[in-house]
């Protein structure tokens, strides 16, 4: 905790408050307070271009909750590697997992000084479990695995959480290669949980909103087709209902399928 606290102080000095940032805009859409006027203004403008885009953050967060509950409950998963953590909010991975299985171990990974500055909120854990935070980039696969091994046992199944993070890797082959390298390091019985913003002909307003963001915000976002998102799960056993709009992945209410959002996700098991 002491190291993170010192790093958090240093990280606050690296935060740009004059430029909108993805993590803070999503925090604004989720009703959080860890954002600035520049983030709120840009987020509201994006919502004007695509009124439903604020629902993506909520759909993605609820998808995370349902996926973690399923893995910790039905699948017996006790280890989670959450890369691209984002700003802490309600029902973070460790909170959901440890409600089901208090002994769960979680490693959070992010390279954003904004997230690092708030990392203390992620370093809570049940006495039986463990939660740690790594200030690392998704591209530094070997470093992530090496440091995470201090908390996680890579001879036992791990759930790799990649929610809304590979959208920041523009090159398709690099993005798919990073996911494969991470999954190759995990044993049989591990799972991949991944979500990604999509592009599709019947959702042109999404493209306009992303284009506005890429002209005004940081970091840049990359959209992919649903087919390209499904490629991330190649060689794995996709759980039903496959790669779908996040709010359609095993919805809780049972009242029928909600309207799609352009954030798709899936969960798959490594054979």
C-alpha positions as CSV (number, residue, x, y, z in Angstrom):
1,X,0.0,0.0,0.0
2,X,2.8,2.4,0.8
3,X,4.4,2.0,-2.7
4,X,1.0,2.6,-4.4
5,X,0.3,5.6,-2.3
6,X,3.6,7.2,-3.1
7,X,3.1,6.3,-6.8
8,X,-0.3,7.8,-6.7
9,X,1.0,11.1,-5.5
10,X,3.5,11.2,-8.4
11,X,0.8,10.1,-10.8
12,X,-1.4,13.1,-10.0
13,X,1.3,15.3,-11.3
14,X,1.2,13.6,-14.7
15,X,-2.6,14.0,-15.2
16,X,-3.7,16.4,-17.9
17,X,-6.8,18.3,-16.9
18,X,-6.9,20.4,-20.0
19,X,-7.6,17.5,-22.4
20,X,-10.5,15.1,-22.2
21,X,-9.7,11.5,-21.3
22,X,-11.5,8.2,-22.0
23,X,-11.4,6.9,-18.4
24,X,-12.8,10.2,-17.0
25,X,-15.5,10.4,-19.7
26,X,-16.7,6.9,-18.9
27,X,-16.7,7.9,-15.3
28,X,-18.9,10.8,-16.1
29,X,-21.3,8.6,-18.1
30,X,-21.5,6.2,-15.1
31,X,-22.4,9.1,-12.8
32,X,-19.0,9.3,-11.1
33,X,-17.1,12.3,-9.8
34,X,-13.6,11.6,-11.0
35,X,-13.8,13.8,-14.0
36,X,-13.3,17.5,-15.1
37,X,-15.3,20.0,-17.0
38,X,-13.4,19.2,-20.2
39,X,-14.4,15.6,-19.8
40,X,-18.0,16.4,-19.1
41,X,-18.2,18.8,-22.1
42,X,-16.7,16.3,-24.5
43,X,-18.8,13.4,-23.1
44,X,-22.0,15.4,-23.5
45,X,-21.1,16.4,-27.1
46,X,-20.4,12.7,-27.9
47,X,-23.8,11.9,-26.4
48,X,-25.4,14.5,-28.6
49,X,-23.9,12.7,-31.7
50,X,-24.9,9.3,-30.4
51,X,-27.5,9.6,-27.6
52,X,-27.1,5.9,-26.6
53,X,-23.3,6.0,-26.2
54,X,-23.5,6.7,-22.5
55,X,-25.3,3.3,-22.1
56,X,-22.1,1.6,-23.3
57,X,-20.3,2.3,-20.0
58,X,-23.2,0.9,-18.0
59,X,-23.6,-2.1,-20.3
60,X,-19.9,-2.9,-20.1
61,X,-19.9,-2.6,-16.3
62,X,-22.9,-4.9,-15.9
63,X,-21.4,-7.4,-18.4
64,X,-18.3,-7.5,-16.2
65,X,-20.4,-8.2,-13.1
66,X,-22.4,-11.0,-14.8
67,X,-19.3,-12.6,-16.2
68,X,-17.3,-12.5,-13.0
69,X,-20.3,-13.9,-11.0
70,X,-20.6,-16.7,-13.5
71,X,-16.9,-17.5,-13.4
72,X,-16.5,-17.3,-9.7
73,X,-19.8,-19.2,-9.1
74,X,-20.5,-21.7,-11.8
75,X,-16.9,-22.2,-13.0
76,X,-15.1,-22.0,-9.6
77,X,-12.6,-19.5,-10.8
78,X,-10.6,-18.0,-8.0
79,X,-8.0,-15.9,-9.9
80,X,-8.6,-12.8,-12.1
81,X,-6.1,-10.8,-14.1
82,X,-7.9,-7.5,-15.0
83,X,-5.9,-5.5,-17.6
84,X,-7.2,-2.1,-18.6
85,X,-8.9,-1.6,-15.2
86,X,-10.1,1.9,-15.7
87,X,-11.2,4.2,-12.9
88,X,-12.6,2.4,-9.8
89,X,-16.4,2.5,-9.6
90,X,-19.1,0.3,-8.0
91,X,-18.7,-3.5,-8.3
92,X,-15.1,-3.7,-9.4
93,X,-13.8,-7.2,-10.3
94,X,-12.5,-8.0,-6.8
95,X,-15.8,-6.9,-5.1
96,X,-17.9,-9.1,-7.4
97,X,-15.6,-12.1,-7.2
98,X,-15.0,-11.9,-3.4
99,X,-18.8,-11.7,-2.7
100,X,-19.0,-15.1,-4.3
101,X,-15.7,-16.5,-3.2
102,X,-13.9,-14.5,-0.5
103,X,-10.6,-16.2,-1.1
104,X,-10.4,-14.9,-4.7
105,X,-7.1,-13.2,-5.8
106,X,-7.2,-10.3,-8.3
107,X,-4.4,-8.5,-10.1
108,X,-5.4,-5.1,-11.7
109,X,-3.2,-3.7,-14.5
110,X,-3.3,-0.3,-16.0
111,X,-0.8,2.2,-17.3
112,X,-2.9,5.3,-17.0
113,X,-1.7,7.9,-14.3
114,X,-5.4,8.8,-13.8
115,X,-6.1,5.2,-12.7
116,X,-2.9,4.9,-10.7
117,X,-3.8,8.0,-8.8
118,X,-7.0,6.2,-7.7
119,X,-5.6,2.7,-7.3
120,X,-6.0,2.7,-3.5
121,X,-9.7,2.2,-4.0
122,X,-8.9,-1.1,-5.8
123,X,-6.6,-2.4,-3.0
124,X,-9.3,-3.5,-0.7
125,X,-9.8,-7.2,-0.2
126,X,-11.4,-9.7,2.1
127,X,-9.0,-11.2,4.7
128,X,-9.1,-14.5,2.8
129,X,-8.3,-13.0,-0.6
130,X,-5.8,-10.7,-2.2
131,X,-5.9,-7.7,-4.5
132,X,-2.8,-6.0,-6.1
133,X,-2.3,-3.3,-8.7
134,X,0.4,-3.2,-11.5
135,X,1.3,0.1,-13.3
136,X,2.0,-1.6,-16.7
137,X,1.0,-1.4,-20.3
138,X,-1.0,-4.1,-22.1
139,X,1.8,-4.4,-24.6
140,X,4.3,-5.4,-21.8
141,X,3.0,-9.0,-21.7
142,X,6.1,-10.6,-20.2
143,X,6.4,-8.0,-17.4
144,X,2.7,-8.3,-16.6
145,X,2.9,-12.1,-16.3
146,X,6.1,-11.9,-14.3
147,X,4.8,-9.4,-11.8
148,X,1.3,-10.9,-11.6
149,X,2.9,-14.3,-10.7
150,X,3.6,-12.9,-7.2
151,X,-0.1,-12.9,-6.6
152,X,-1.5,-15.5,-9.1
153,X,-0.7,-19.1,-9.5
154,X,-0.4,-19.7,-13.2
155,X,-0.6,-23.5,-12.8
156,X,-4.3,-23.0,-11.9
157,X,-7.1,-21.4,-14.0
158,X,-7.1,-17.6,-14.3
159,X,-9.8,-15.4,-15.8
160,X,-8.2,-12.8,-18.1
161,X,-10.4,-9.7,-18.1
162,X,-9.9,-7.3,-21.1
163,X,-12.8,-5.0,-21.1
164,X,-12.6,-2.1,-23.4
165,X,-8.8,-2.1,-23.6
166,X,-7.8,-3.6,-26.9
167,X,-9.6,-0.8,-28.6
168,X,-6.5,1.2,-27.8
169,X,-4.3,-1.0,-30.0
170,X,-4.8,0.1,-33.6
171,X,-3.1,-2.6,-35.5
172,X,-5.3,-5.7,-35.8
173,X,-2.5,-8.3,-35.8
174,X,-0.8,-6.7,-32.8
175,X,-4.1,-6.6,-30.9
176,X,-4.9,-10.2,-31.6
177,X,-1.3,-11.2,-30.9
178,X,-1.3,-9.6,-27.5
179,X,-4.5,-11.5,-26.5
180,X,-3.0,-14.8,-27.8
181,X,0.2,-14.3,-25.9
182,X,-1.6,-13.7,-22.7
183,X,-3.9,-16.7,-23.1
184,X,-1.0,-18.9,-24.1
185,X,0.5,-18.3,-20.7
186,X,-2.6,-19.5,-18.9
187,X,-3.5,-23.1,-18.2
188,X,-6.4,-25.2,-19.4
189,X,-9.6,-24.2,-17.7
190,X,-8.8,-20.5,-17.8
191,X,-11.2,-18.0,-19.4
192,X,-11.1,-14.9,-21.5
193,X,-13.6,-12.1,-20.9
194,X,-13.3,-9.4,-23.6
195,X,-15.4,-6.4,-24.7
196,X,-14.9,-4.0,-27.6
197,X,-16.6,-1.1,-29.4
198,X,-17.8,-2.2,-32.8
199,X,-18.5,-0.7,-36.1
200,X,-21.5,-1.8,-38.2
201,X,-23.4,-0.4,-41.2
202,X,-26.6,0.0,-39.2
203,X,-24.9,2.1,-36.5
204,X,-23.4,5.1,-38.4
205,X,-23.9,7.4,-35.4
206,X,-21.3,5.3,-33.5
207,X,-18.7,6.0,-36.1
208,X,-19.4,9.7,-36.0
209,X,-19.1,9.7,-32.2
210,X,-15.8,7.8,-32.3
211,X,-14.4,10.1,-35.0
212,X,-15.3,13.1,-32.9
213,X,-13.5,11.5,-29.9
214,X,-10.4,10.7,-32.0
215,X,-10.2,14.4,-33.1
216,X,-10.6,15.8,-29.6
217,X,-9.6,13.2,-26.9
218,X,-7.0,10.8,-25.8
219,X,-6.1,8.0,-26.2
220,X,-7.4,7.2,-29.7
221,X,-10.0,4.5,-30.1
222,X,-10.1,1.7,-32.7
223,X,-13.5,0.2,-33.7
224,X,-13.7,-3.3,-35.1
225,X,-16.4,-5.3,-36.7
226,X,-18.2,-8.0,-34.7
227,X,-16.4,-10.6,-36.8
228,X,-13.0,-9.1,-35.9
229,X,-14.0,-9.0,-32.2
230,X,-14.9,-12.7,-32.4
231,X,-11.4,-13.4,-33.7
232,X,-10.0,-12.6,-30.3
233,X,-11.6,-15.9,-29.1
234,X,-10.1,-18.1,-31.8
235,X,-9.0,-21.5,-30.3
236,X,-11.2,-21.0,-27.3
237,X,-14.6,-22.5,-26.4
238,X,-17.1,-19.6,-26.5
239,X,-19.8,-19.7,-23.8
240,X,-23.4,-19.1,-24.8
241,X,-24.6,-16.8,-26.2
242,X,-21.3,-16.1,-28.0
243,X,-20.0,-12.6,-28.9
244,X,-23.0,-10.3,-28.5
245,X,-23.9,-6.8,-27.4
246,X,-22.7,-6.6,-23.8
247,X,-26.2,-6.0,-22.5
248,X,-27.4,-9.2,-24.2
249,X,-24.8,-11.5,-22.6
250,X,-27.0,-13.4,-20.1
251,X,-29.1,-10.5,-19.0
252,X,-30.4,-10.7,-15.4
253,X,-34.0,-9.6,-15.7
254,X,-35.2,-12.3,-18.0
255,X,-37.7,-9.9,-19.7
256,X,-36.3,-10.4,-23.2
257,X,-33.4,-9.0,-25.1
258,X,-32.6,-5.3,-24.6
259,X,-31.8,-3.0,-27.5
260,X,-28.2,-3.5,-28.7
261,X,-25.4,-1.2,-27.8
262,X,-22.2,-1.0,-30.0
263,X,-20.1,-2.6,-27.2
264,X,-19.8,-6.3,-27.9
265,X,-18.4,-8.9,-25.6
266,X,-18.0,-12.6,-24.9
267,X,-16.6,-15.1,-22.5
268,X,-14.6,-18.2,-23.6
269,X,-12.9,-21.1,-21.9
270,X,-9.4,-22.4,-22.8
271,X,-9.6,-26.1,-23.5
